[in-house]
């Protein structure tokens, strides 16, 4: 049961991190940047024992890089932000982040595929005219 709690806690913190990134992308406020970094620090500390020292710092480093990219918006920063967006699993959250970051996302092709003459769905069925008594 403890492992499930740890997984749930990690999922909750990861979603909070994404939402904090969204808030920072909208406001550009230092307080929101510090919120992102605080959540990143908490995620990095998950599962670490006090005697392990600094250890894992992926989310802190990633957060610092993402926050800098949000503020600077140079060409290489767009690549960093696109890489981040590609890793967000929730499509609604990814769309909200893309909109907040003003990064156009490819739209899915929703056009119906035309059915060719060799793929007639009604082939072999009697016509309405012949089905009437």
C-alpha positions in Angstrom: 0.0 0.0 0.0 2.9 2.3 0.7 4.2 2.0 -2.9 0.8 3.0 -4.3 0.7 6.1 -2.0 4.2 7.1 -3.3 3.0 6.7 -6.9 -0.1 8.8 -6.2 1.9 11.4 -4.4 4.4 11.6 -7.4 1.5 11.9 -9.9 -0.1 14.7 -7.8 3.2 16.6 -7.5 3.9 16.2 -11.2 0.5 17.6 -12.1 1.1 20.5 -9.6 4.5 21.1 -11.3 2.8 21.3 -14.7 0.1 23.7 -13.4 2.8 25.8 -11.7 4.6 26.0 -15.1 1.4 27.1 -16.7 0.9 29.8 -14.1 4.4 31.1 -14.5 4.0 31.1 -18.3 1.0 33.3 -17.9 2.3 35.7 -15.3 6.1 35.8 -15.6 6.1 36.7 -11.9 9.1 35.8 -9.7 6.7 34.4 -7.0 5.3 31.9 -9.6 8.8 31.0 -10.7 9.7 30.2 -7.1 6.6 28.1 -6.8 7.7 26.0 -9.8 11.1 25.6 -8.2 9.7 24.6 -4.8 7.5 21.9 -6.4 10.5 20.7 -8.5 12.6 20.5 -5.3 9.8 18.4 -3.6 9.6 16.0 -6.6 13.4 15.6 -6.6 13.3 14.8 -2.9 10.8 11.9 -3.2 12.3 8.7 -2.1 15.6 10.2 -1.0 16.9 9.4 2.4 18.4 12.3 4.4 21.8 10.7 4.4 21.9 10.6 0.6 22.9 14.2 0.3 21.8 16.3 -2.7 21.3 13.5 -5.1 18.6 13.8 -7.8 18.1 17.3 -9.3 16.4 16.6 -12.6 13.3 18.7 -11.9 15.1 21.6 -10.4 17.5 21.8 -13.4 14.6 21.3 -15.9 12.5 24.0 -14.1 15.3 26.5 -14.1 15.9 25.9 -17.9 12.2 26.1 -18.6 11.7 29.3 -16.6 14.6 30.9 -18.4 13.2 29.8 -21.8 9.8 31.3 -20.9 11.4 34.6 -20.1 14.0 34.9 -22.8 12.1 33.4 -25.8 15.1 33.1 -28.1 15.3 30.6 -30.9 16.9 27.8 -28.9 14.4 28.4 -26.1 11.5 27.5 -28.4 13.1 24.1 -28.9 13.4 23.6 -25.1 9.7 24.6 -24.7 8.6 22.3 -27.5 10.5 19.4 -25.9 8.7 20.1 -22.7 5.3 20.2 -24.4 6.0 16.9 -26.1 6.4 15.3 -22.7 3.1 16.5 -21.2 0.7 13.5 -21.4 -2.5 15.4 -20.7 -3.7 16.9 -24.0 -5.8 19.6 -22.4 -2.9 20.7 -20.2 -0.5 20.5 -23.2 -2.9 22.8 -25.2 -3.2 25.2 -22.4 0.6 25.4 -22.0 1.1 25.8 -25.7 -1.4 28.7 -25.7 0.2 30.4 -22.7 3.6 30.0 -24.3 2.3 31.2 -27.6 3.7 28.1 -29.4 1.6 26.9 -32.3 0.8 23.2 -32.1 0.1 21.0 -35.1 -3.6 20.5 -35.5 -4.8 16.9 -36.1 -6.1 16.1 -39.5 -9.8 15.8 -39.0 -10.8 15.7 -42.6 -12.7 12.6 -43.6 -10.9 10.2 -45.9 -12.9 9.7 -49.1 -14.0 6.2 -49.8 -12.8 5.0 -53.2 -14.9 3.1 -55.7 -13.3 -0.1 -54.7 -14.3 0.4 -51.1 -18.0 0.8 -51.5 -19.8 0.2 -48.2 -23.1 -0.6 -49.8 -21.8 -3.0 -52.4 -23.9 -6.2 -52.5 -26.9 -4.7 -50.7 -30.2 -4.4 -52.5 -31.3 -0.9 -53.5 -34.2 0.8 -51.8 -36.3 0.6 -55.0 -35.9 -3.2 -55.2 -36.6 -3.6 -51.4 -40.1 -2.2 -51.6 -43.0 -4.7 -51.9 
